[in-house]
């Protein structure tokens, strides 16, 4: 009996040590994701969701922290909650530099918010595989267009009016479904209307904050009561805290670095990063 009791104690101690190691490893990974997403968000005018969503999806799926049917929802919701802070850090640097096109921000914002809120309602009703493939297809198309430096006709210019409604609603909906801040839609759209790449990325930054906030709030309030500890709606609190900590530090560095890159290089870096993420999501 004594030998059996000692064996049980050893097993319990070993299991506790493994659990502690797993938690420390996850914290380190969350911080790394935060640093990378913050830097890329500041560099490219996006919230970093294209990094956060696939990495969290892989981590949660491999560790079995959540059931398969909500893994992607938790990744998307947590990404949106993080983006509120990562975008705010990058947006502050862009606003301070005077590069934001405020008329465009005012025209798009109401419709972006409506689209983002609608996404929080629709996402739990869609198959997870459809969400994943749709996200990958969308950013693949964007990356190909940007990488080959497609140039719109020079006469095409951004104008206010009815065209801002579908652009705003579509960008908000895609952002909420994919867990991104909207920069992946807004930046290519503005470039399509001949807005310089640096101004497009700068304008996308302040829009990312309210888009992500409304989307995250929707995933918190519209989610069923969670059976898993550590969740608020579909948001993983531990991942949220450590990703934000890393991203807030790195985002201003990305903004400063972006100003040193030529516009063409900036677009191609953006495109290559999107394509890698799309392939990772599919595979």
N, C-alpha and C positions, 0 to 999 in steps of 0.2 A: 504493500500500500504506500509506503514511504517513497519507494522508487517511482511509482505511478504519479504520486503527487509532485515530486521533483520534475518529472518529465512534463507534466502539465504546466508547471511554473515556467520552465524553459521555453515551451511552445508559446505561452502567452507573452513572455518577454521578447522572443524573436518576432512574433507577429506585431507587437507594439513598435519595435525598432523599424520593421519594414514599413509600417504605416507612417511613422514619423519621417522616414526617408522619402516616401512617396509624396507627402505633403510638402516637404522642403523642395523637392524637385519641381513640383507643380508651381510653387511660388517663384522659383528661379525662372521657369519657363514663362510665367505670366509677366514678370518684369522684363524679360527679353522681348516678348511680343510687344509690350508697351513701348520700349525704347525704339524698336524697329518701326512700329506703326506710327509713332509720334514723329520720327524723323521723316518718313516717307510722306506723312500727311502734311507736314510743313513744307516739304520740297515740292509737292505736286498739287497742293490745294485741296486735298481730300482728307477725310476723317481717319483713314487708316483701316476702314472696315474690310477692304479687300485682303488685308493681312490677317486681321483679327478673326474674321468669320471662319475661313478654312482651317486656321491653326487650332482654334477652340473646338471646331467640329472634330478634327482628328484626335485631339487630346481627350475630349469627352467620350468619343466612340471607342478609342483604344483602352481607356481606363474603365469603361463601363459605369461611369458615374451616374448616367441617366439612361432611361429606356430609349430604345432606338427611335420611337415615334416622336420624341421631343428633343433629341440631341441637336438637330439643326435649329430648332426654334430657340433653344437656350443660347446657342452660339450667336444667332442673329440678334436676339434681345439684349444680350450682354454687350455685344459690339456697339449697338446703338447707345446704350447707357454710357459706355466708355467714350464714345465719339463726342458726347456733349462737352466733355472736358478737354479732349485732345483737340477738337476743332476750335474751342474757345482760345486755347493757347496759341495756335497758329493764326487764328483770326486777329487776335490782338496785335501780333507782329505785323500782319499785312495792313491792318488799319493804321497802325503807327507809321508805316511806310507810305501811306497815301495812295495805294494802288487799287483800291476797291472801287468798282463802278456802282455807286449807290442807286442811281435810277433803275438799273437792272435788278438789284436786290429788292427794291420796293415793288417792282412789277411782278416778280416771280414768287415772292415769299408766301402770300395767302394761299396760292394754289399748291405750292410745295407742301404746306402744312396739311391741307386737305388730303392730298395723295398719301402722305406718310401715315396719317391716322387711319385711312381706309386700309392700308397694307396690314396694320396690326390686327384688324378684324378679319381680313381674308387669309392671312398666312396660316393660321392653325387649321383652316378648312381645306388646304391644298396638300396633296401628297408630298412628302419630304423629298422624294426623288425628283419630282417635277420642279420643286424649288431649286434644288441643287443644279440640275442641268440647265434650267432657265438662266440662273445666275452666271454659270460658266459660258453659255452661248452669248449672252449679252456682252460680257466684258471681252470675249474673244473678238467680236465684231468691232468693238470700239478700239481694241489694241491694233488690229490690222489697219484700220483707217488712219490711226495716228502714226503708226510706225512707218508707213510708206509716204508720210508727209503729204497726204492729200490736201490740195489747196482749193478752197471754194472760189467761184468767180469773184473778181474784185469788186463788182457792183453790189454784191450781197452785203447788207448791213443790218444790224440789230435795230428793230423798231418796236415800239410799244403797240399794244392793241390786242385783238382777239387771239393772235397766235401765241401769246404768252400763257393762255389758259391751258391748252393741251401740253405745252412744254412743261409747265409747272406741275400739273397733275401727274403726268407721266414720270417725271423725275422723282417726285415725292413717292409715288407708288413703287417704283423700282428700288428706291432707297430703302423704304420700309421693308420690302420683301427680301432684299439682299443684305440688310444690316449695314448699309453704308451711309455716308453723309450727303450723298448727292453729287459730289464733285466728279464722280465717274460719268455722270450724265451731263451735268452743267458745263464742265470744262470743254468736252468735245462739242457741245451745242453752241457755246459762245465762239469757239474757234471756227465752227461752220459759218458763223456770221461775221468772220474776219476780225474778231476781237483778238489782239495779240495774246500769245500763250501766257505771258507773265500776268497780264491783267485778268485773263480768264481764271487762272488758278487763285489769284488774290480775291476775286469776286466770289468764287465758290466757297472760300473759307468761312466768312461770317454766315452764309446761308446754311452751312452744315450744322451749326449749333441748334437753331430752332427745329430743323428737320429731325435731327436725332432725338431731341428732347421730347417732341410730340410722339415720335415712333416708340421710344422706350417707355413712355408713360402708357401708351396704348397696350404694349406687351405686358406691362405690370398689372393694369386694371382689367383687361379683357381676358386674361389667362384664368383657367380654373384654379381652385385652391390647390397649391402644390403639395405633393406627397413627399417631396424631397427636402431635407434640411438645407439651409443656405440659399434657398431660392426666394426671390421676391417677384411674384408672377413667374416669368420665364428668365429673370436676370440672376446670374450666379454672382453673389456678393463678393466672394473671395477673389475670383478672376477680375471682377470690376475694380476692386481697390488696387491691386498690384499692377494691372495694366495701365490704369490712369496715372499711378505714381511714376512709371517709366515714361509714359508718353508726354506728360506735361514738361518733363525735363528735356526731352529730345526734340519736341516740335519747333521751338524757336531756332534751334540749330539748323533744322531742315529749311526753314524760311530764309535764313541768312545764306545758306549754301545755294538755294535756288536762284538768288539774284546774280550769282557768278556764272551761271550756265547760259549758253545761247538758247534761244527759244526752240530751235529745231532739236537740239540735244535734249532739252527738257521734255519735249513731246515724245521722243523716242525712248527715253528712260521710262516714262509713264506707260507707254505702249508695251514695252518688254516686261515690265512688272505685272501688268494686267494679264498678259498671255501666260506667264508662268503660273499665276494663281488659278487661271481658268483650267489649265491642264491638270494641276494638282487636285482641283475639285472633281474633275471627271474621273481621274485615275484612282 
